[in-house]
């Protein structure tokens, strides 16, 4: 009966009437562009139409489709939806022969069988898979192509070459707000299909002037005393809100460049939400905000609002760094309560929240940009494109007439760019360069010159110089053995380089754990007030177990304790300290994958003891990945004097905040964050001067007076003979790092005697 209901629901979709037309169009054209409005079913139904058609013609085994998604949550949710529609589960224990649907992404592979199958993947995963070829793939879907992500742009450029090389490969490019004219020019003679959404419910537009008019009229009316804001008893509010989640500014991974955008009219957005809740009918409210800082501020305003009946609403957040179980709450039914969802652009495409009626759009987006001064990426807030706004508008009106409130003037919206700007133009190209080389696509500048929006030659040269500097490319622009390993490791180049370096010193087990737990931090962004002190207590309990103050080591130890507990004890542990169990489990999966990659490329060391650890050495190597996030801790001010010559504060839950051992020590940190106009450093670890000299990724030189200079800020006074020896050893390490990848059996643990060095005393 359940499957019959699912089948009837599928048949009720407008796209089902186009099934034959879609199948015929794809059969007649190698490249097809599909423009389908939000919710039309293009991502879930078109792959199934094609699979069912192949099965009906007894050619099911020849159908293998990969559908790329810009985000992990999108790939997983779509795979789950399609599996349900096909009467399957995504249970890894199920026989793979029975699974026609699956997903795959970095560190999380739940692929279906290799024939008659549909696999939702991230674009980055597919590019890495293509290093070993696309043998057996019959259909390649590039979904949400409007996002212009780096990996999507490489795929679009590559698709043009693949179409010429593999005439049987079908390429389908899909989006709700795609630049059709540009794609038709890029893929001449491609097929084109436009699809309507699943509902004809209209969505009414409102701009900033309309919102002000609505709120002013409501305030003037104000005849109903029930609509007036009445103050509540302070003690009752305090007790009530103490059980509500708090947005923890100490642990929120809110990059400095993710600082709160003061252009946002938070007061108007709050008043508009209060007005909708008090005057409009049922339906969830979805608010699009640029990033976590804005979500945090609005969450606090709404949580403390006396105009909202806190018992009658569900205040939810959607952000990629939130635990998976909290993300799932957004998609669950409101159970008689109005859902108010504060989201980044994560809710903009591919994922569907069925009960959304009202959409409030900040009109802003947070994007990555490239800084030529520091040669790194950073994030900034920009105006969204009109394509973004149309996507967001499409989230409303799925179950009834909807309303879309854009919090900018109409004339400003009209000045927005029509489509998103290419990310190839604005972010570092290190990994892009490596990927193109690993795929043997020829000259990188020539390949990227054929991209829909090619980056400048200067940016490409910068990437080449960086990769040659770390030994990933030789002087002839060819991948070295080190470069080939880096291209396979699903990490940014600096992290990958640190990982391989750790193999040279025989501490890769330890460094892999540090990397994986750093990328999947267990700290929950939304915690109850009382849990903050519990987390400080937990972190401080590990101080005596580590040789140097280190948040990275603490995260590793917390994850190890969690893994050793029985299931019931794990739940209690997570609840007590408000930890993210999903993040720690994902860290373990990541750990296994990285170990497998290293084992494929490097021989095991017969002398090495099982799981030998050297925390001080491991942290020194890890610091290489986060350079130039390096500085000296000032004991008096509790600030870090960084290489960038600024002075961010140490966040209060860091083990370096109150630990006297950290005073006046060199340290590195993950990133700078901003909260309440204060800049903090996230996840801090102290290291020795020797470690910094040996492993810093930037320029290290000896001054005329004999000091060793790291950047323009850190000066280390050493015995001249020792300084010369360390600088020579630094060069030696670089050379052996390259040799380790080329001839692993000859260089494995060549520095074994350095493992006995007490770096803490250096």
QUILIN-V161529 format. One record per backbone hydrogen bond with DSSP energy under -1.0 kcal/mol. NH is the residue of the N-H (numbers start at 1). CO is the residue of the C=O. If there is no record, write none. Layout:
NH:CO / NH:CO
This chain:
5:1 / 6:2 / 7:3 / 8:4 / 9:5 / 10:6 / 11:7 / 12:8 / 13:10 / 16:13 / 17:14 / 18:15 / 19:16 / 22:18 / 23:19 / 24:20 / 25:21 / 26:22 / 27:23 / 28:24 / 29:25 / 32:171 / 33:191 / 34:173 / 35:193 / 36:175 / 37:195 / 40:37 / 45:41 / 49:45 / 50:46 / 51:47 / 52:48 / 53:49 / 54:50 / 55:51 / 56:52 / 57:53 / 58:55 / 59:54 / 62:59 / 63:60 / 65:117 / 66:139 / 67:119 / 68:141 / 69:121 / 75:71 / 76:72 / 77:73 / 78:74 / 79:75 / 80:76 / 81:77 / 82:78 / 83:79 / 84:80 / 85:81 / 86:82 / 87:84 / 88:83 / 94:91 / 98:95 / 99:96 / 102:118 / 103:110 / 104:120 / 105:108 / 108:105 / 110:103 / 113:99 / 117:63 / 118:100 / 119:65 / 120:102 / 121:67 / 122:104 / 123:69 / 126:122 / 127:123 / 128:124 / 129:125 / 130:126 / 131:128 / 132:129 / 133:130 / 137:134 / 138:64 / 139:64 / 140:170 / 141:66 / 142:172 / 143:68 / 145:174 / 147:144 / 148:145 / 153:149 / 154:150 / 155:151 / 156:152 / 157:153 / 158:154 / 159:155 / 160:156 / 161:157 / 162:158 / 163:159 / 165:161 / 166:162 / 169:166 / 170:138 / 171:30 / 172:140 / 173:32 / 174:142 / 175:34 / 180:178 / 183:179 / 184:180 / 185:181 / 186:182 / 187:183 / 190:187 / 191:31 / 193:33 / 195:35 / 204:402 / 206:404 / 208:408 / 211:207 / 212:208 / 213:209 / 214:210 / 215:211 / 216:212 / 217:213 / 218:214 / 219:215 / 220:216 / 221:217 / 222:218 / 227:224 / 228:225 / 237:233 / 238:234 / 239:235 / 240:236 / 241:237 / 242:238 / 246:527 / 248:525 / 252:248 / 254:252 / 256:672 / 258:255 / 259:256 / 264:261 / 266:264 / 269:265 / 270:266 / 271:267 / 272:268 / 273:269 / 274:270 / 275:271 / 276:272 / 277:273 / 278:274 / 279:275 / 280:276 / 284:355 / 285:339 / 286:358 / 287:341 / 288:360 / 289:343 / 295:291 / 296:292 / 297:293 / 298:294 / 299:295 / 300:296 / 301:297 / 302:298 / 303:299 / 304:300 / 305:302 / 310:308 / 312:309 / 314:338 / 316:340 / 318:342 / 322:319 / 327:323 / 328:324 / 330:327 / 331:328 / 337:334 / 338:312 / 340:314 / 341:285 / 342:316 / 343:287 / 344:318 / 347:344 / 348:345 / 351:349 / 356:353 / 357:284 / 358:284 / 359:403 / 360:286 / 361:405 / 362:288 / 365:382 / 367:380 / 369:378 / 371:376 / 375:371 / 376:371 / 378:369 / 380:367 / 382:365 / 384:363 / 386:417 / 387:418 / 389:385 / 390:386 / 391:387 / 392:388 / 393:389 / 394:390 / 395:392 / 396:393 / 398:356 / 402:202 / 403:357 / 404:204 / 405:359 / 406:206 / 407:361 / 408:406 / 413:409 / 414:410 / 416:413 / 423:148 / 426:423 / 427:423 / 433:429 / 434:430 / 435:431 / 436:432 / 437:433 / 438:434 / 439:435 / 440:437 / 441:436 / 447:443 / 448:444 / 449:445 / 450:447 / 451:448 / 460:456 / 461:457 / 462:458 / 463:459 / 464:460 / 465:461 / 466:462 / 467:463 / 468:464 / 469:465 / 470:466 / 472:467 / 473:467 / 474:478 / 477:474 / 480:472 / 484:480 / 485:481 / 486:482 / 487:483 / 489:485 / 491:489 / 496:492 / 497:493 / 498:494 / 499:495 / 500:496 / 501:497 / 502:498 / 503:499 / 504:500 / 505:501 / 507:502 / 511:507 / 512:508 / 513:509 / 514:510 / 515:511 / 516:512 / 517:513 / 518:514 / 519:515 / 520:516 / 524:578 / 527:246 / 531:528 / 532:529 / 535:531 / 536:532 / 537:533 / 538:534 / 539:535 / 540:536 / 541:537 / 542:539 / 543:540 / 545:542 / 546:543 / 551:684 / 554:550 / 555:551 / 556:552 / 557:553 / 558:554 / 559:555 / 560:556 / 561:557 / 562:558 / 563:559 / 564:560 / 570:566 / 571:567 / 572:568 / 573:569 / 574:570 / 575:571 / 576:572 / 577:573 / 579:574 / 580:522 / 584:580 / 585:581 / 586:582 / 587:583 / 588:584 / 589:585 / 590:586 / 591:587 / 592:588 / 593:589 / 594:590 / 595:591 / 596:592 / 597:593 / 598:594 / 599:595 / 600:596 / 601:597 / 602:598 / 612:609 / 618:614 / 619:615 / 620:616 / 621:617 / 622:618 / 623:619 / 624:621 / 625:622 / 629:626 / 630:628 / 631:667 / 632:641 / 633:665 / 634:639 / 638:634 / 640:648 / 641:632 / 642:646 / 643:630 / 645:642 / 649:679 / 650:638 / 651:681 / 654:651 / 657:654 / 662:659 / 663:660 / 664:633 / 665:662 / 667:631 / 668:685 / 669:629 / 670:682 / 670:683 / 673:680 / 675:678 / 678:675 / 680:673 / 681:649 / 682:671 / 685:668 / 686:549 / 687:666 / 692:688 / 693:689 / 694:690 / 695:691 / 696:692 / 701:709 / 703:707 / 706:703 / 708:716 / 709:701 / 710:714 / 711:699 / 714:710 / 716:708 / 723:719 / 724:720 / 725:721 / 726:722 / 727:723 / 728:724 / 729:725 / 730:726 / 731:727 / 732:728 / 733:729 / 734:730 / 735:731 / 736:732 / 737:733 / 738:734 / 739:735 / 740:736 / 741:737 / 742:738 / 743:739 / 746:743 / 748:744 / 750:747 / 752:749 / 754:751 / 755:752 / 756:753 / 757:754 / 759:757 / 761:758 / 762:759
